[in-house]
Amino acid sequence: MNFADWLTSQQKRQDNIGFLAYALLGQEVQLKSSKRKPDEHKYWVDIVTKIEGPGYIYVFNDAWQEYLHAREAEKNMTDHPSA
């Protein structure tokens, strides 16, 4: 799961993260290709500050933390499926 996929699932939330998801996903978002591993977090910070302004950084930070927890939970489910 990447952040864009996670955001898609958050669009209908009735809070600031839902609003941010809706606003960001209305934009054309693509990670730039590079020989280096892309820094997905930095990329999204740049998008947030350009589209929504620096006032939304705290909302993005909350969303990013939720995403990391969801990604870790998904990884744990894959690594240790229940019988």
C-alpha positions as CSV (number, residue, x, y, z in Angstrom):
1,M,0.0,0.0,0.0
2,N,1.3,3.5,-0.8
3,F,0.1,6.8,0.6
4,A,-2.1,7.6,-2.4
5,D,-4.0,4.3,-2.0
6,W,-4.4,4.9,1.7
7,L,-5.6,8.5,1.0
8,T,-8.2,7.1,-1.4
9,S,-9.7,5.1,1.4
10,Q,-9.9,8.2,3.6
11,Q,-11.8,10.5,1.3
12,K,-15.2,10.0,2.9
13,R,-14.0,10.8,6.4
14,Q,-15.7,13.8,8.1
15,D,-12.6,15.3,9.5
16,N,-9.5,17.2,8.4
17,I,-7.8,14.1,7.1
18,G,-10.8,13.3,4.9
19,F,-10.8,16.9,3.6
20,L,-7.1,16.7,2.9
21,A,-7.5,13.4,1.1
22,Y,-10.3,14.8,-1.0
23,A,-8.3,17.9,-1.9
24,L,-5.1,16.1,-2.7
25,L,-6.5,13.3,-4.7
26,G,-8.2,15.9,-7.0
27,Q,-4.7,16.8,-8.1
28,E,-2.5,15.0,-10.6
29,V,0.0,13.3,-8.4
30,Q,2.8,11.2,-9.6
31,L,6.1,10.3,-8.0
32,K,9.0,11.4,-10.1
33,S,11.1,8.6,-11.4
34,S,14.7,8.5,-10.2
35,K,17.6,6.2,-9.8
36,R,17.4,6.8,-6.1
37,K,14.6,5.4,-4.0
38,P,11.9,8.0,-3.9
39,D,11.2,9.8,-0.6
40,E,7.4,9.4,-0.6
41,H,7.0,11.5,2.6
42,K,9.0,14.5,1.2
43,Y,7.1,14.3,-2.0
44,W,3.7,14.5,-0.3
45,V,4.9,17.3,2.0
46,D,5.8,19.3,-1.1
47,I,2.4,18.6,-2.6
48,V,0.6,19.6,0.6
49,T,2.4,22.9,1.0
50,K,1.9,23.8,-2.7
51,I,-1.8,22.9,-2.8
52,E,-3.1,23.4,0.7
53,G,-0.5,25.6,2.2
54,P,1.7,25.2,5.3
55,G,-1.3,25.3,7.6
56,Y,-2.1,21.8,6.6
57,I,1.2,20.3,7.5
58,Y,-0.1,19.3,11.0
59,V,-3.1,17.5,9.3
60,F,-0.7,15.8,6.9
61,N,1.5,14.7,9.7
62,D,-1.5,13.1,11.5
63,A,-2.5,11.4,8.2
64,W,1.1,10.2,7.6
65,Q,1.2,8.6,11.1
66,E,-2.1,6.9,10.5
67,Y,-0.9,5.6,7.2
68,L,2.3,4.2,8.7
69,H,0.3,2.4,11.3
70,A,-2.1,1.0,8.7
71,R,0.9,-0.1,6.5
72,E,2.5,-1.8,9.5
73,A,-0.7,-3.6,10.4
74,E,-1.1,-4.7,6.8
75,K,2.5,-6.0,6.8
76,N,1.9,-7.9,10.0
77,M,-1.3,-9.5,8.6
78,T,0.7,-10.6,5.5
79,D,3.6,-11.9,7.6
80,H,1.5,-13.6,10.2
81,P,-1.9,-14.5,8.8
82,S,-4.3,-16.0,11.4
83,A,-5.2,-19.6,10.9
